[in-house]
Amino acid sequence: MRDFIDLRSDTVTKPTQKMREAMMNAIVGDDCYGEDPTVNELEALAAEKMGKESAMLVPTGTMGNTSALMTHVKHGDAVILEPDCHIYYYERGNVSAIAGALPILVSGEGGCPDPDIVEDMLGRNGNRPKITLICLENTHNRACGRTIPVEKMKVIYDISRKFNVPIHLDGARIFNASIALNIDVKEIAKYADSVMFCLSKGLGAPIGSLLTGTAEFINEARKARKRLGGAMRQAGVIASAGIVALKEMTERLKEDHENAKLLADGLAKIDKVKDGLIRGETNMVMINTKIVGMKAVDLASELNKRNIKVSIYGPYTIRLVTHKDVNRDDILYAISAFDDIF
């Protein structure tokens, strides 16, 4: 029987052999004292990659985002968020429950808040809670891995400077955005005051995310991380895999994008699927299953019978994500499975 092809997410990636060896041989210290040399190396590398002064290792992207929220805002402040963004949709209400802020939801195209509405909101705070942060997500998870073009990020950044309101970027997949936009990742990060990115998605590390920003900001964020229970001891074991990820795994994301395009192109040739196909720019493909005449759970079940795992994104949407542990042959098999179903 064929092994399962796991297209649920790029979070299912396994660490490379080189990562495993680096973890086994990592030089470690106590990171709570700032004495883990491998963590220090990773944080310096992450800051350099993003063009920021400093960086902080956290176990998860959610903790990175929450630490940023806690550092940027005060209880009773408001935060501008896009309604489908990860911070609002998936992070268990941390923006309110932990950071104590009111979400102000601003819709827009491709998962990016409409700049005109953002400017209007900032210009008429009035008696409402004071808006003290704008959050963006690039690439955008629930928008099928869409990127926010740097031109649009700059527009929102310029608006934020006008009102002296910082921007936090959830850049969990910022390296995917960099590849898709064909620009250095710094060119994206420069339009945000703080940036969080993940090591454990397409980059293939087993655990870890980085929060980056000014030295002053990161010093304060370390206090937030402590409150969340995220300060670690001999974390060099984790950081060592992250160093390999940042040095060796970013450029290969092109393969994931190519495989996602191969998948979308193949599905587009299936008459009953093509009208429900939602293409992304990076490593994601979605299908509106209502258009193809099935509930998402039923299509996922049929694919599971054929040893393919996908994510269910509501009653009538499934998502498929390419990553380093899925190859071209796997994609061709997945296309044939859809053809068999329809």
C-alpha positions as CSV (number, residue, x, y, z in Angstrom):
1,M,0.0,0.0,0.0
2,R,1.2,3.5,-0.8
3,D,2.4,5.7,2.1
4,F,0.2,8.6,3.0
5,I,0.8,11.8,1.2
6,D,0.3,14.5,3.8
7,L,-0.9,17.7,2.2
8,R,-2.6,19.1,5.3
9,S,0.1,21.7,6.1
10,D,3.8,22.5,5.8
11,T,3.9,22.1,9.6
12,V,4.2,18.3,9.1
13,T,7.7,18.5,7.7
14,K,10.4,16.4,9.3
15,P,13.9,17.8,10.2
16,T,16.7,17.0,7.8
17,Q,19.6,14.7,8.7
18,K,21.8,17.7,9.0
19,M,19.4,19.3,11.5
20,R,19.3,16.1,13.5
21,E,23.1,16.0,13.6
22,A,23.3,19.7,14.6
23,M,20.8,19.1,17.4
24,M,22.9,16.2,18.7
25,N,26.1,18.2,18.7
26,A,24.7,21.6,19.8
27,I,26.8,23.6,22.2
28,V,24.4,24.8,24.8
29,G,24.1,27.1,27.9
30,D,21.3,28.6,29.9
31,D,19.4,30.9,27.6
32,C,17.5,32.5,30.5
33,Y,20.9,34.0,31.4
34,G,21.6,34.7,27.8
35,E,24.4,32.2,27.9
36,D,23.4,29.7,25.2
37,P,25.8,30.4,22.3
38,T,23.7,28.6,19.7
39,V,20.6,30.5,20.6
40,N,22.6,33.7,20.5
41,E,23.9,32.8,17.0
42,L,20.4,32.0,15.7
43,E,18.9,35.2,17.1
44,A,21.7,37.2,15.5
45,L,21.2,35.4,12.2
46,A,17.5,36.0,12.3
47,A,17.9,39.7,13.1
48,E,20.3,40.0,10.2
49,K,18.0,38.2,7.8
50,M,15.1,40.6,8.7
51,G,17.2,43.7,8.8
52,K,16.4,44.3,12.4
53,E,18.5,45.1,15.5
54,S,17.6,42.1,17.6
55,A,15.6,38.8,17.7
56,M,14.1,36.5,20.3
57,L,13.6,32.7,20.0
58,V,10.2,31.4,21.0
59,P,8.7,27.9,20.8
60,T,5.8,28.8,18.5
61,G,4.6,31.5,16.2
62,T,1.6,32.1,18.3
63,M,3.8,32.9,21.3
64,G,5.9,35.2,19.1
65,N,2.7,37.1,18.0
66,T,1.3,37.2,21.5
67,S,4.7,38.5,22.9
68,A,4.6,41.2,20.2
69,L,1.0,42.2,21.0
70,M,1.8,42.4,24.7
71,T,4.8,44.6,24.0
72,H,3.2,46.9,21.5
73,V,-0.2,47.6,23.3
74,K,-1.6,48.4,26.6
75,H,-4.8,46.9,28.1
76,G,-7.8,48.7,26.6
77,D,-6.0,49.6,23.4
78,A,-7.3,48.5,20.0
79,V,-5.5,46.6,17.2
80,I,-6.3,46.6,13.5
81,L,-6.6,43.1,12.2
82,E,-7.8,41.5,8.9
83,P,-10.8,39.2,9.8
84,D,-9.2,35.9,8.5
85,C,-5.7,36.6,9.8
86,H,-4.0,33.9,12.0
87,I,-3.8,36.2,15.0
88,Y,-7.6,36.7,15.1
89,Y,-8.8,33.4,13.7
90,Y,-6.5,30.8,15.2
91,E,-4.8,32.1,18.3
92,R,-7.5,31.5,20.8
93,G,-8.4,35.2,21.4
94,N,-4.9,36.1,22.7
95,V,-5.2,39.6,21.4
96,S,-7.9,40.2,24.0
97,A,-7.5,37.5,26.6
98,I,-3.8,38.0,27.1
99,A,-2.8,41.3,25.5
100,G,-6.1,43.0,26.6
101,A,-6.7,44.7,23.3
102,L,-9.9,45.1,21.3
103,P,-9.7,43.8,17.7
104,I,-10.8,46.2,15.0
105,L,-11.5,44.1,11.9
106,V,-10.7,45.7,8.6
107,S,-11.3,43.6,5.4
108,G,-9.4,44.0,2.2
109,E,-8.2,42.2,-0.9
110,G,-6.0,39.1,-0.6
111,G,-6.0,39.1,3.2
112,C,-4.6,42.6,3.5
113,P,-6.6,45.3,5.3
114,D,-7.9,48.0,2.9
115,P,-5.4,51.0,3.3
116,D,-8.2,53.6,2.9
117,I,-10.2,52.0,5.7
118,V,-7.1,51.7,7.9
119,E,-6.4,55.4,7.4
120,D,-10.0,56.3,8.2
121,M,-10.0,54.2,11.3
122,L,-6.8,55.8,12.6
123,G,-8.0,59.3,11.7
124,R,-11.2,59.1,13.8
125,N,-10.3,57.4,17.1
126,G,-12.8,59.6,18.9
127,N,-14.3,57.9,22.0
128,R,-13.3,54.4,20.8
129,P,-10.3,52.6,22.3
130,K,-7.1,54.0,21.0
131,I,-5.7,52.1,18.0
132,T,-2.0,51.4,18.9
133,L,-1.1,48.6,16.5
134,I,-1.7,47.4,12.9
135,C,-1.1,43.7,12.2
136,L,-0.5,42.2,8.8
137,E,0.1,38.6,7.6
138,N,2.4,37.8,4.7
139,T,1.9,35.3,3.3
140,H,-1.7,34.9,4.3
141,N,-2.8,31.4,5.5
142,R,-6.5,31.6,4.9
143,A,-6.1,33.5,1.7
144,C,-4.5,30.5,0.1
145,G,-0.9,31.6,0.7
146,R,-1.4,35.0,-1.0
147,T,1.3,37.6,-0.7
148,I,0.9,41.2,0.2
149,P,2.9,43.1,-2.5
150,V,5.5,45.4,-1.0
151,E,3.9,48.4,-2.7
152,K,0.8,47.8,-0.6
153,M,2.8,47.2,2.5
154,K,4.5,50.5,1.9
155,V,1.2,52.3,1.6
156,I,0.0,51.0,4.9
157,Y,3.4,51.7,6.5
158,D,3.3,55.3,5.3
159,I,-0.2,55.6,6.8
160,S,1.1,54.1,10.1
161,R,4.0,56.7,10.3
162,K,1.5,59.5,9.8
163,F,-0.4,58.4,12.9
164,N,2.7,57.1,14.8
165,V,1.2,53.6,15.1
166,P,3.5,50.6,14.7
167,I,3.0,47.6,12.5
168,H,3.5,44.0,13.5
169,L,4.0,41.5,10.7
170,D,3.0,37.9,11.2
171,G,5.5,36.5,8.7
172,A,5.2,32.9,9.6
173,R,5.8,32.1,5.9
174,I,7.7,35.3,5.0
175,F,10.4,33.4,3.1
176,N,7.6,32.0,0.9
177,A,6.6,35.6,0.2
178,S,10.2,36.5,-0.5
179,I,10.4,33.7,-3.1
180,A,7.1,34.5,-4.7
181,L,7.8,38.2,-4.9
182,N,11.4,37.6,-6.0
183,I,12.8,40.1,-3.5
184,D,15.1,39.9,-0.5
185,V,13.1,39.2,2.7
186,K,14.5,42.4,4.2
187,E,12.4,44.3,1.5
188,I,9.3,42.9,3.1
189,A,10.4,43.2,6.7
190,K,11.4,46.9,6.4
191,Y,7.7,47.9,6.3
192,A,7.0,46.5,9.8
193,D,8.3,47.5,13.2
194,S,8.3,43.9,14.4
195,V,8.3,40.6,12.4
196,M,7.6,37.1,13.6
197,F,8.6,34.1,11.3
198,C,8.5,30.4,11.8
199,L,11.2,27.8,11.4
200,S,8.9,24.8,11.6
201,K,6.9,25.2,8.5
202,G,8.4,25.1,5.0
203,L,11.9,25.5,6.4
204,G,11.6,22.1,8.1
205,A,12.9,22.7,11.6
206,P,11.1,20.7,14.3
207,I,10.3,23.6,16.5
208,G,10.8,27.4,16.9
209,S,9.9,30.8,15.7
210,L,11.7,34.2,15.9
211,L,10.4,37.6,16.9
212,T,12.5,40.4,15.5
213,G,12.6,44.2,16.0
214,T,14.6,46.9,17.7
215,A,16.8,46.0,20.6
216,E,14.5,48.0,23.0
217,F,11.5,46.2,21.7
218,I,13.0,42.7,22.0
219,N,14.2,43.5,25.5
220,E,10.6,44.2,26.5
221,A,9.3,41.2,24.5
222,R,11.6,39.0,26.6
223,K,9.5,40.0,29.6
224,A,6.3,39.0,27.8
225,R,7.8,35.7,26.8
226,K,8.6,35.0,30.4
227,R,5.0,35.7,31.4
228,L,3.9,33.2,28.8
229,G,6.3,30.5,30.0
230,G,8.4,30.6,26.9
231,A,11.8,31.3,28.4
232,M,13.9,28.2,27.9
233,R,17.1,26.8,29.3
234,Q,19.4,24.7,27.0
235,A,17.5,25.8,24.0
236,G,20.5,25.5,21.7
237,V,19.3,22.0,20.9
238,I,16.3,23.7,19.2
239,A,18.3,26.7,17.8
240,S,20.8,24.5,16.1
241,A,18.2,23.1,13.7
242,G,16.9,26.7,13.1
243,I,20.4,27.8,12.0
244,V,20.5,25.0,9.4
245,A,17.0,26.0,8.3
246,L,17.9,29.7,7.7
247,K,21.2,28.8,6.0
248,E,20.1,26.0,3.8
249,M,16.3,25.7,3.4
250,T,15.0,29.1,2.3
251,E,15.8,28.9,-1.4
252,R,14.4,25.4,-1.8
253,L,10.9,26.8,-1.1
254,K,10.9,27.4,-4.9
255,E,10.3,23.6,-5.3
256,D,7.2,23.8,-3.1
257,H,5.8,26.6,-5.2
258,E,6.5,24.7,-8.4
259,N,4.8,21.6,-6.9
260,A,1.8,23.7,-5.9
261,K,1.6,25.1,-9.5
262,L,1.9,21.6,-10.9
263,L,-1.0,20.5,-8.6
264,A,-3.2,23.4,-9.5
265,D,-2.5,23.0,-13.2
266,G,-3.4,19.3,-13.0
267,L,-6.6,19.9,-11.1
268,A,-7.6,22.6,-13.6
269,K,-7.8,19.9,-16.2
270,I,-10.4,18.0,-14.3
271,D,-13.8,19.4,-15.5
272,K,-15.7,18.9,-12.2
273,V,-12.8,20.5,-10.2
274,K,-11.6,23.4,-12.2
275,D,-14.4,25.8,-11.4
276,G,-13.9,25.3,-7.7
277,L,-10.1,25.7,-7.8
278,I,-8.5,28.5,-5.8
279,R,-4.9,29.1,-6.7
280,G,-2.4,30.7,-4.4
281,E,1.0,32.3,-5.3
282,T,3.1,30.1,-3.0
283,N,2.7,26.6,-1.7
284,M,-1.1,26.4,-1.2
285,V,-4.1,25.3,-3.3
286,M,-7.7,25.4,-2.1
287,I,-10.9,23.9,-3.6
288,N,-14.4,25.2,-3.1
289,T,-16.1,21.8,-2.7
290,K,-19.6,23.2,-3.0
291,I,-18.9,24.1,-6.6
292,V,-17.7,20.6,-7.3
293,G,-20.8,19.1,-5.6
294,M,-19.4,17.7,-2.3
295,K,-19.0,18.7,1.3
296,A,-15.4,19.2,2.3
297,V,-15.5,16.4,4.8
298,D,-16.7,13.9,2.2
299,L,-14.1,14.9,-0.4
300,A,-11.4,14.7,2.4
301,S,-12.7,11.2,3.3
302,E,-12.5,10.1,-0.4
303,L,-8.9,11.3,-0.6
304,N,-8.0,9.7,2.7
305,K,-9.2,6.4,1.2
306,R,-6.6,7.0,-1.5
307,N,-3.9,7.7,1.2
308,I,-4.0,11.5,0.8
309,K,-4.5,13.8,3.8
310,V,-5.9,17.3,3.3
311,S,-7.1,20.1,5.6
312,I,-10.8,20.9,5.9
313,Y,-11.3,24.7,6.0
314,G,-15.0,24.9,6.7
315,P,-18.0,23.0,5.3
316,Y,-17.1,23.6,1.7
317,T,-13.4,24.2,1.5
318,I,-10.3,22.0,1.5
319,R,-6.7,23.1,1.5
320,L,-3.6,21.3,0.1
321,V,-0.1,22.5,1.0
322,T,3.1,21.4,-0.6
323,H,6.3,21.1,1.3
324,K,9.8,19.5,1.3
325,D,8.4,16.0,2.2
326,V,6.2,15.9,-0.9
327,N,7.8,15.4,-4.3
328,R,6.7,15.6,-7.9
329,D,5.6,12.0,-8.0
330,D,3.4,12.5,-5.0
331,I,1.7,15.5,-6.7
332,L,1.1,13.5,-9.8
333,Y,-0.5,10.7,-7.7
334,A,-2.7,13.3,-5.9
335,I,-3.9,14.6,-9.3
336,S,-4.7,11.1,-10.4
337,A,-6.7,10.5,-7.1
338,F,-8.9,13.5,-7.8
339,D,-9.4,12.3,-11.4
340,D,-10.4,8.9,-10.0
341,I,-12.9,10.5,-7.6
342,F,-14.5,12.8,-10.2
